[in-house]
Amino acid sequence: MEKQPSPPRWADRFLGWLLPSELYEELLGDLHEQFAFQAEELGAQRARWMYFFEVLRFCRPYFLRRRFSAHSKYSTSYTYSPAMIRNYFIIAWRNILKNKAFSVINITGLSIGLTCSLLIYLWVKDELQIDTFHERGDRIYTVTSKEFIDGKATGYYDTPGLLGEELKRTIPEVELSCNWSGDEARTFAVKDKKLKFIGGYSGEDFFKIFSYPFLQGTVNESLKTRESISISEKMAIALFGSAEKAINQSIKFDNYKDLTIKAVYANMPESSSLKLDYLISWELFKEREPWVYDWDNSGPGAFVLLKKNADEAKVNAKLKHFIGKFSKGYKTENNHLELGIQPFKETYLNSRFENGETAGGRIDYVKLFTVVAIIILLIACINFMNLSIAQSLKRAKEIGVRKAIGAEKSSLVGQFMGEAFMFSVIALFFALTAAGFILPSFNSFTNKQIALPYHEPSFWLFIFGLLLLVGLLSGLYPSLFLTAFRPIAVLKNNLKVNQNSISLRKGLVIFQFTLSTVFIIGTLIISKQINFIHSKNIGYEKQNLIYLPVTGTLSKQFEVFENELKKIDGVESLSKISNQFISNDNTTGSVEWQGKNPNSSPNFNPIAVEYNFVNTMKATLLQGRDFSREFADSTSYIINEAALKIIGYKSPIGMPLTFWGKTGQIIGVVKDFHFNSMLMPIEPMIIRHSNKLSHGYCLIRIEGERTQEALNGIETIHKKLNPDFPFTYKFVEAEFENLYKTESLVKSLSIIFAILAIAISCLGLLGLVMFVTEQRTKEIGIRKVLGATVTNIWTLILKDFAVLVIVSCLIAAPIAYYFMNNWLQKYSYRTEINWWIFVAAGAGALVTTLLTVSFQTIKAALMNPVKSLKSE
């Protein structure tokens, strides 16, 4: 039978909006009758055009006035009257109590989603607030360096040590500027108190640029002279008891020089990326580090404060070739240094460089966790939608009766939206309570000090927005779906389930499990990469290796110290190095060799060591020998494989090498070892011998089973030979792992979020299974009477859900591969994405689904068929 043409639906909807309800049904019937006649006489297409013009004829002020006057007369005074609103809430509360299982599932799912979103919001908010509190923050900039070596660009924040003083003299747009060098733990002594604090050196403009309030002293005097030092309130209390007692007092710095406290500033807040206990005048830094007078050396950072209305682009243009006026090298197109500026408030979140330009950093994780919060919340809202649609048949008669006695669609939508908001409010209450309990552990986990900001209007604005979003997402479609039932069909028990609603429900389940499976795959790949980092052979044994700062009299008595340490049980070997090789970013281009291209100036990572370095490291010596007292090694060099590749010697042992103007010979080649994060490739390294290092670290290898015994012995000797400095040390293994603390945090959080996403999805799945088994109770009873086994019934119900999960896994696999492959690209050394990861993730999702579905399915299958068939 040929299908009869129908008028356009959108025209009917428009007419329904336009006309008052008492006219709509009557006119709609006449228009449909006329359409049927015209379609038969003139054809369906022409009839639709004519129907459209007929509908447009009702766009008159008369009908609009009648619609809105009727609406205000009835709907406002009655439909949304206090009595009716109270009635809506009573009905909603009764439905919650009537369907306890579904209510608990809905509220639990929404609560978990809201708790996750709330915690992530607080973390993201805290990250975005870092360094935004400075009064002139919009004019404060960090100086960046873009170095071209053989045409290849690299970026960093190291600058020449005289730059801060020169910028404000040379560039008119610069109001204030200073160099700084920080994050150094140094020893300070006042009488018998000897304590270590973290701080650095800075030019006198530092406190004029940044807004750190002073408790004692003045900004102008704080860093004015070579002997000036400014300290934090925390340091003042620790050494003197109060800020007032500390001002103008003398303090011994590293047993090197007496400094005068010229200012005491308030402790730098948690929202500051700089957390310095002290700052010493830059003049003293220049005294201790004479290399800063060479413009070709970089190391310190630099800050500038631009004048009001200064053009950032013009300043960048002037800085681009600024170094060329002072530098003796790097003046060719392929080998030179360019400067630029980056807003200081962006530095914390955007500190990673690619090809010499800033290209993300912590901001990547801020974006990632924001997306995660949205996804988890979306999964929770989908649960609510799915269960509401699934339960629609239970509410069908209620809706039919309400419509039959005159309820408008808008009032029904309002009622069901109100129920959704009621669920959201209850879930939000539980989420706020849970967040309050979880925050202390969350802070410890993320190294933050976050509190629920009940006093901030912006927080309540976020809460209100979150409530509105969740209410709309979870309630809008179910409300429209429920109110679309035709009252005649409902009351005649002739209601048919719309195939579109079934497809939508399945689509939502697939969407849920796709997101959850992406989480699982991502978690497996992140965990595999972190495990790869920790298990990879890094070129030396990092276990049982410690750093000990060579301070005070140790540098002068190092041979005595070394001989005493060798006598300690548990000490295997030791050496001395100029600086820690973990995160060692010192570079130099002052290396010459036979056959070097005169137009090439590659950078090398320099490190000075004393005897027994390779043996203590347990590094692999590929050619040659280690430094030894049996040879005159003052001009001998050991290089790594990366350096040999650049130098190009076929037989490097005995070949000449000039380093910092001192010509010597290569005596050894060591296998490449990692001294930086695996985000970066291993750089070429020059290891030189220095028999009289005035500073640096003692590198000590101890026996693993006698660690504490060895440490106690080392401490005893340290106190004897260097009593003015506290005994401090670091394990190399801990320092290495510290390079990946962000990745480890992401790994842990991804595991938690993956579990939560699966848990929320399974809650929704459990609710759907409960509904399906309830709806098919009589069918299950009949099947059992006819001989079906529990396994038959279990398979019958399970297969539909299993298919949805399998489809989800197939969709999730390419999505997860794309994003995780991009994430892995930032590592120079990375694991592979194996096929088994996707199989494991899919199997995990499927097994979880089986466990979720099986309990309720078997429970329904075991029910006595007599009970399920005895009544309507």
N, C-alpha and C positions, 0 to 999 in steps of 0.2 A: 504494500500500500504506500502510495506516494505521500511524503511528509508535507503537511500544510505549512505554507510560509507564515512567519510571525513578524510583527512589527519590531523595530529596533528597541532593545532593552534600555539603552541609555536614555531614549526619549521618554519611556515610561517612568524611569527614575527621576528625570528632570521634572516631569509633570507631577510626580508625587511630592517633590520638594516645593513646587510652585503653588499647588492648590491646597486649600484647607481640606482636612481629612473627610469632612462630611460631603464634599463634592467629588472627591477623587475617584472613588469606586464607581459611582454612577457614570461620570464622564468617561472613565477608562473603558467601561463596558461598551458605551456607544461608539467610541473611537475604534475599538477592536472589531466591532461588528461592521463598521464602515470600511475598515482596512481589508477585512475578509472579502467584501463585495468588490472593492477596487482591485484587489489582487487577482480575483477570478476574471474580471473584465479587462483589466489593463496590464496585468503582469506584476510580479512581486517587486521588481526593482522600482518601477514607477510608483507603485502603491506606497513603498517605503518613503520615497521623496514627498509624496503628498501627505503622508502621515506626519513627517517632520514639519511641514508647513502648517498643518492643522495644530500641532502642539505649540508652535511659535505664536499662534493667534491668541493663546491664553496669557502671553506675557503683557498683561495690562495692569495698570495701577489698581484697578478694582479688585482683581483676584489677589494681588499682593497685600492690599490693605486687609482683605478678609482673612488671608492666611495668618498674618502677623497679629491681627486683633484677636482672632480666635485662639491663636497659640498663647498670647499673653493672658487671655481671659480664663483659659482652662489650665494650661500646663503650669504656668507660674504659680497660680493660686492653689492648685490641687496636686498635680503630679509631683512637684518639688516642694510641697508644703512641709513644714516640720513634722507633721503627723505621718506623712507618706515616707519621708526620709527615715524617720524612726522605724517605720514598718519594714523598709528595705533592709536596715541593719539587723532587725530581729530575724527576718527570713534568712539573711546571710549567716548569722550566728547559728541558727538552727540547722542550716545545711552543713556548716562546719562540724557541728556535733553529730549530725546524722551520719555523715560519711567520715568517720574518724580516721580510717586508714588513709584515704585519699588526702584528707586535710593534713595529716602528719607528714605524708610524703611531699606534698606541695610546700608546706611551711619549712620542712627540713631542707629541701632543695634550694628554695629561695634564700634561706638563712645562710647556707654555705656559700652560695654565690655572692650574696651581699657582704658577708664577712671578708671573703677574698678581695672583693672590689674595694672595700673600705680600707683594708690594710695596704693594698697596693696604692690606693689614692694617697694615703698618709706618707708612704715611702716616696712616691713620685713628687708630691708636694714638697717634701723635705729636700729632695735632690734639686728641684727647680729653684729653691730659695737660697741655695748656697751662693754666697758672695753678692747678694742683691741688696744688702742692708746699708752699703756705703752711701753717704749723703750725695757724693758727686760720682756715683757709680756709672752714670751714662757717659762720663768723660774719662774714665780710667781704662787704660789699655795695657796689655802685655806685649812686649816686643818679641817677634818671632824671627827665626833665621831660616833662610832657604838656601841650601848649599848645593852648588852644581859641581860634580866631580865627573870629568870625562863626559859631560853632557847629561848625566843622570842626576835628578834633583832629590834631595832628602830634606826633611824639615825637623826642627826642634826649637826649644826655648832658650838654648845656650847663646850667650852674646859676649862680646869683648868686655873686659872688666872696666874700661874707661868710658863706655858708651853712655852710661847714665849722666855723667858730668858734662859730656859733650853735646847731648841732644838739646838741652834747654838753652845752650849758648848759640847753637847753630840754626835750629829750626824755629821760626817765629811762632808757629801754632802750638808749640809745646810750652805749657806753663810751668810744670814741674816734672822731674824725672830722677830716677835713681836705679843703681844696680843693687842686686841682693843675692846672697847665697845662704841657703838655709837647710833645715832638717838635719842639723848636726847635734849629736849628744856630746856635751862637754861638761867638764868637772868644775864646780865652783866651790870655793872654801871660804867660810867665815868662822874664824877661831877654830873650834874643834869640829864644826860641821863641814862635811864634804859630801856634796850631792851632785848627781848628774841631771841636767836639764836639756831640753831640745830647743834649739833656736838657730840664730845665724847672724850674718852681718848685713848692714844696709846703709845706703846713703842717707843724709839728714832729711831728705824730702819724704821719706817713707811715711811718717806719721802725719805729714801735711796732705799726702795723697789719699790715704785710707782713713776711715772713721773708726778708730779705736779710742774710746774715751779714756782720759787720764785721771788717775786718782791722786797722784802727786807729781809735781814738776810741770814743765811746759814743753810744748812741741818744739819750740825754737832751740831749747837747750838739750833736748833728749839725746841727740846723736851728733852734737856739734864738734866735739874734739876727739882726738885719737883715743883718749882714756874714757870716753863716755859709754855708758851702757844703760839701756832701758829694760826693765823686767816686768813680768806679769804679777798680778796680785797673788796668784798661787805660789810663785817663786819667792815673793817678798815674805809671805806668811811662813813658808817652810824654813827660810833662813833667818828672818828677823822677828817674826811674830805678827807683824802688821805692815801695811803700806807706809804708814806714817814713820815708823821706826827705820824703814829701809832707805828713805830718801837721803841722798848725799853721803851714804855710807860707802866704805871701801870694800871691795870684794875681789878675791883672788881668782883669776881666770886661767884654768888649765895649768896651774902652778907656773904660769908664764909671765903674767903681768897683773898688777893691781889696777882695777877699774873703779870708777866712781859712778854710783847709781844716780842718774840725773832725772829719771822719771819712772813712775810705776803706773802701768796701764791696766785696765780691767781685763780679766781673762778673756781671751778671744772666744767668741761664741761658737756654738756647735754649727751655726750656719756659715762659718768661715772656713774656707779651704786651707787657710794658713792658721796653724795652731802653734804659735811660738811662745816659749817661756821667756825668751830674752832676745834682744837685738843689740849688736855691738856696732860701733862706728865703722863705716867702710874704710876709713883711713887705716885702721889697724889691720884690716884684711889685706890692703895693699902692702903694708909693712911685712906681713907674714908670707904673702904670696906674690913675690916680685914679678912673676910671669904675666900678671895682669897688665903690665905696662906695654906689652907687645900686642898690637891690634890683631895679629894673626892668630892669637890664642882666644878661645871661647870657653865658657864654663858657667859664669854667673847668669842669673836672669835679670831682666830689666823691666821697669814699669814707667809709664808716662801718664801725665794728666794733661789733656788738651785744653786749650782755652775755650771759652764759650763760643759757640757758633763756628768752631774750627771744622774744616772739611776733612773727614777721615780719608777720602780718596786722594786728596792733595798731599796729605802727610805720608801716605803709603808711597806715592810717586816720588817724593823727596827722599824717603828712606831706601828706596830700591837699590840705588848705587851709592849709598852713603859711605859704606865701608871702603869703597875705592879711593877715597881721599886719604885714608890712613894706612891701609893694608899694603904690604910689600908684595904679596902673592895674590892668587885668585883674581886676576884681572883679565883673563881671556874669556871668551864667550862660553867655552865649555868648562871652565874652572874659575868660579867666583862665588862670592857670598852676597845674597840679597837680604835686606831686612824688611819687615812689615809690622803691622800692629793688628792685634785681635782684641775685641772688647774683653776686659778682665772678667766680667760676670759670665762670659761664655767659655772661659778657659777650662773650668772644672769639668764641664760636660763635653767639651769638644777639644780634647788634648791629643788625639791620635792624628798622625800625619801620613799622607799618601802622596808620593811624587812632590813633596815639598809643601803641600797644602793641607790645612786642617780638614779631616775627613771623618769626624765622629769621635767616638770614645764612649763615655758613660751614657751619653744621650741615646746611644743605640739600645741600651738596656732599659732606659726610661720608656722609650717607644715600645720595646718588646713587652714589658710588663703592663703597659697601658692596654695593648692589644689583648694580652692574656686576661686581664680583668674584664674587658668587654666580652671576650669569648665565653668565659666561665659564667658571667651574668646572663649571657644570651642562652647558654645551655640550660640554665635554671629556669629562665622564662619559657623556653620551649617545652620544658616539662609541664609547666602550668597549662600552657596552651593545649598540649596533647591530652592531658588528663581531663581538661574542661570539655574539649570536643568529644572525647571518648564517653564522657558521662552525659552527653547531650540528651540521649534518649530518656534518661531518668527525669530530666527537667522538661521534657516535651509537653506533657499534659498541663503542667503548671503554666507554661507559656501559652498553650492553646486556650486555656480558660481565661487567662488575663487578656489575651487579644479579643476573645469572644465578648467580653464585657466592656470593651472599649479602650483597653490600654494601648497607647501609641508606641511605635517602635522606639522613639527617642527615650521614653520613660523606661522601657525594658533594657535598652542599651545602658542607660544610666544606672539601673539596678545592678546589672551584671558587672559593669565597670566598678561600681562601688564595692562589690564582693571581691573583685581582684585587688582593689586598693586596701581592703581590710586584710586580706592575706599578706599584702606587701608590708603593711604597718606592723603586723604581728611578727613577720620575718625580720623586719628591720630592727625591732626591739631586741630580738634574740641575737641579731648580728652585732649590734652595739654592745650588748652584754658580753658576747663571746670575744669581740675585739679587745675589750678592756682586760679580759683575763689573759688573752694571748700576747698582748703587746710587750710585756717584759721579756718573754722568750723570743719574740720577734726582734726586739731591739738587740738582744744579745747575739742573735743569729746574724743580723745585718750590720752590727756595730753602729747602731744609731741610738739616739735618745729621743724617741718620738712619744708624744702623749696625745690623747684624744683632746683636740682643741675646742672644748665645749664653749669657751668664751669668745670664739671667733665667729662673726656673722657669716664669713665665707664658708665655714664648715657646715653650718646649718643650711646655707644656700645649696651646698653640694648634696646634703642629705635630702633636702626637698626635691632637688632635681633628680636624684637617684630614685626616690620614691615615685616621682611622676613618671620617669622613664620605665621603671619596672612595672608599674601599674598599667601603663599604656601598652608596653610590649606583651605582657602576659594576658591582659584582659580584653584588648580591643577586638582582635579577630574572633575569639570565642563569643564575645557579646554579639557581634554582627551575625555570626553563624547561628547562634541559638535563637535570635529574634527573627531569623528568616523562615522559621517553620510556619507552614500554612495551618491555621486553626482547624479547618474542616478535616484535613488529612489526619491531624493529630487526634482529634476527638472521635474520629471513626476508626482509630487504630490502623490507619492506612498509611502511616508514615514510612517512607522508604529512605534508607540511608543513602545520602548523596555520594556518588562515586568520587567526586572531586574532594570531598572531605576525607575519604579514606586515603586517597592519593596524597593529600596534603599531610595527613598524619604520618604516613610512611616516609614522606619526604623529610619531615621534621626529625624523625628518628634517625634517618640516614645522615642528615646534617649534624645532629648531635654526636653520633658515633664517629663521623668523619673528623670532626674537631678533636674528639677525645683520642682517636688513633694517631692523629698528627702529633698530639702531645706525647703519646707513648713513643713514637718513632724518634721525635726530637730528643726526648730524654735519653733514649738508648744511645743515640749518636753523640750527644754531649758527654755522657758518661764514658763512652768508648774513647773519645778524644782526651778527656782528663786522665783516664787510666793509661792511655798511650803516652802522655806527657810524663807521668810518674814512673812508668816502667821502661821508657826508652833509655838506652845507653847514652848518657850525656857526655861521655868521653873521660870521666873520672868517677871515683867513688865518693858520692856526697855524704854517705852515712859515716857517722863517728868522726866528723871533721868539724873543728870549731875555729872561729875567729876570736882573737884576743887583741884589743886595741893596744898599740905600743905607745904609752903615754908617760909623761914625767921623766923619771930617771931610767926607765927601761931602755930607751933608745941608746943611752950611753953605756949601760951595763948589759947589753943584749947578749953578749957572749957568755957572761956569768949566768944570766937568766936561762940561756939555752942549755948550758952544761948542767944546771940544777934540775931543769925539767927532764933531761935524759935519764936522771937517776930515779924518777918517779915510776912506780909500778903502774902499768896501764897506758903510758905514753909511748906510742910506736915511733913517731918521727915528727919533726917540725921544721918550718922554714919561715921566712919573713917576706911579706909582700907590701908594695907601696899603697895599694888600695884594694877594697873588696872587688873580686871579679864578678860577683853577682850584681847585675844591673850596672856594670861598668860601661859608661857611655863616653869616656875620654877618647878622643881621636886626635891624630896628627897626620899631616901630609909631608912632614920633614923626613922622608926616607928616600935614599938614593941607592942605586945598584947598577951593575954593569949592564948595558943594553937597554936602560930605561928610556922610554919615549919622552923627550923633553917637554912635550905638550900635555903629558898626562900627570896628574897629581892625585893618585888614589889615597884614601885615608886608611890608616892602620890604628888598631887599638893598642896603646902602649901600656906595659906593666913592668915595674921593676921588682926584682926578687933577689933573695940571697941564696945560699947553697941549699941543695936537697929539695928544691921546689917540685920537680916532676915526680920524685919518689913519694913525697908527702901527699901530693894530689892523687897518686896512683893513676896518673895519666899514662897514655901509651906513647912511648917514644918510638917513632917510625924509623928515624935515621939519627946517627950521631950519639951524643951523650948529654947528660945533665951538667949543670954548673958544679964544679968540684974545687976543693982547696988544693988539689994536686996540680991545678993549672992556673995560669994568670988569665982570669976571665973578665977583667975590667972592661974589655971591648968585645966581648963575645955575645952572640945573640942566638936565641932559640926562636923559631918561627912556627906557626901552625900551617896546616895544609892549605887553608884559604889564602894565607900570605904567599906561600910557595907558588900557588896557581897564578897569582898576580905578577910575582917577580919573574917566574919563568925559568929558573935554573933547572937544568937536567940533573946535575949532580951538585946539590946545594952545599954539602959539607965542605967547609974551608973556603967558600966563595965570599968575596967582600960585600959588606953592607954598611952604609953610612946612615946613622940615626942621630938626628939633632946635631949634625955637623961632626959627629965622632965616628971615625971609620974603624970598623972591626971585621970580624968574620962570623959566618953562621956555623955553629957547632952542633946544632940539633934541629930536628923537625918533629914536632909533637902532633899527634892525631887531633883533629878538630874537637874541641869541647865547648859546651854551651856555657856562656857567661852572661847571657841575656835571655829574655823570654823567647819561647819558640814561635812567637809571632814574627820574629825577625830572623833572617838567615845569620849563620855564624860569620862574623866579620874577621878580616885578616888581623892577626895579632903579632906584635913584636915583643918578645920577652927579653929584657936586658938584665944584666947582672949589676947589682950595686951593693958593695960591701958595707957601706955606712949610711943606711937609710935613717934619716932623722925622724921619720914618722912612719905610720902605716899600721900593719896588723901582723901578729904572730899567727901563723897557720899551724894548728896542732892536730895530729891524727891520734886518736885514742882507741884502745881496745874496747869493743862494744860491751863485753861482759864485765868490764871493770870501769865503767864510765864514771860513776859517782866517786869511786876511790881516786881516780885520776884527777877529777875536778877539784876534790878537796886538797890534793897535793899541790896542784897548780895555784890554787887560791892562797895557800900558806906561803909559798915562795913569792907570789905577787905582793902580798902584804909586807913581807920582809924587805924586798928590794924596792918597792914603790908604794910606801905607806900613805902618800898624799893623794892617791887616786883610788877610788873604789874598784873592786874586782868585777868586771863585766865581760861577758862573752856571748857569742851567738853561734848556734849550730847552722852550718852551711845548708843542711837539708831543710831546715825550717825557713831559711831565707829564700831558698829555691822555690819552696811551696808557696811562699808569700807572693811570688810573682803571679800566681794564678788564683789568688784569693777571690777575685771577681768571678772567674770562670767556675771555681768551686761553689761559690754562692749561687750562681745561675744553675749549676747542676743540681744542687740540693732543692732549690725552689722549683725547678722544672719537674723533679720527682714528685714533690708535694702537689703541684698543680695538676700533674697528670693523674695522680691518684684521686684528687678531688673531682676532676672533670669526669673520670670514669664513674666515680661514686654517684655524682649527680645524675649522670646518664642512666645508670643502673636503677636509681630510685624511680626515675620516670618509666623505665622499662618495667619495673616491678608493678608500678601502678597500672600500666597498660595490661600486663598479664592478669592482674587481679580483675580488671574490668572484663577482659575477654573471657576468662574462665567463668565469671559470674553470668555474663550474657549467654554463654554456651552451656550452662549447667544442665539444661534438659537434653541438649544434644549429646553431651557426655554420658548422661544417664541412659539414654536410648542406645547409644553405641555399646555401653557396658552390658546392657540387657541382651543385645544381639551378639555378644561374645568378644568385644574388643578388650584387649589387655591394657594394662597400665602403660606399657611401652608404646602401644599403638596410639593411645591418646596423647602421651608425652611427645611423640614424634609429630603428630598432627598439629599441635599448637606451637611446638618449637620451630618447625621448619620455616614458618613465615618470618619469625624474628631473626633466625639464623641467616636467612637470605639478605635481610636488611643490613645486618652487621657485615656480611661478606662484601656487599656492594660498597659499604662505607669504607672498608679497608682498601678496596680497589681504587676508590677515589682519593683516599688519603695518601696513598703511597707516592704518586708523582708530585703532589703538593708538598709533602714533607721533604722529599728528595731535593726539590728545587730550592727551598729555603735553607735547608741544612747544608747543602753543598755550597751555597753562597756564604754561609757562616764559616765553614771550614776554610774557605779561600784566604781568610785573613791570617791563617797560620802558615808559616813557611815550612813547618814540619807537622804533618797531619795524618790522621788515620784514614782508612778507606771506609766507604759506605758499602757494606756487604749486603748481599741479598737476604741473608738470614735475619737481619734486623727487621725487615718488613714482614717476613714470615713469623718471627717471634711476636711482633706487635699485633699482627692479625690473629695469631693463635691466642694471645693474651686476651684480646677483646672478645674473641669467640668463646673462650672458656669462661670468662666473666659473665657473658650473656647466658651461657648454659646454666651456670650456677644460680644466676638471678631468676631465670625462667623456671628452672626445674623444680624448685621448692614449691612454688605456688601451683605449678601444673600437676605435679604428683599428688599434692594435697587434694586438688579437684578430682583427679582420676581415682583416688582411693575412697572418695565419698560414696556412701551407700546409695545406689540408684533409686531405691524406694523413696528416700527423702527428697531427692531432686525431682521426682515425677509425681508425687502425691498431691501437690497443690499448684494452683495457678501462680 
